């Protein structure tokens, strides 16, 4: 008596779906991380590099370069952390749905 091949196909299909979902999740995580790191670098470097140009404008009575160094960069960093948490939560939910086979 031979064993049916259906369970092996089901196992192989599930494994293929798992590997595809894992690869898509990792690709999304790297893309989000690279984008947010680029934003972090632009904020950190831009505030220093363009300090003289930014000093021409004022925000709440302070030169914009001073505001970016003292407050603005910290607010951007906080926004980056919030965006990362939100985007990765969405990616994790998409990954979980892909594992369950839901659309």
HELIX and SHEET records of a PDB file:
HELIX    1   1 UNK A    6  UNK A   49  1                                  44    
HELIX    2   2 UNK A   51  UNK A   54  1                                   4    
HELIX    3   3 UNK A   64  UNK A   67  1                                   4    
HELIX    4   4 UNK A   68  UNK A   72  3                                   5    
HELIX    5   5 UNK A   73  UNK A  100  1                                  28    
SHEET    1   A 2 UNK A  58  UNK A  59  0                                        
SHEET    2   A 2 UNK A  62  UNK A  63 -1                                        
END                                                                             
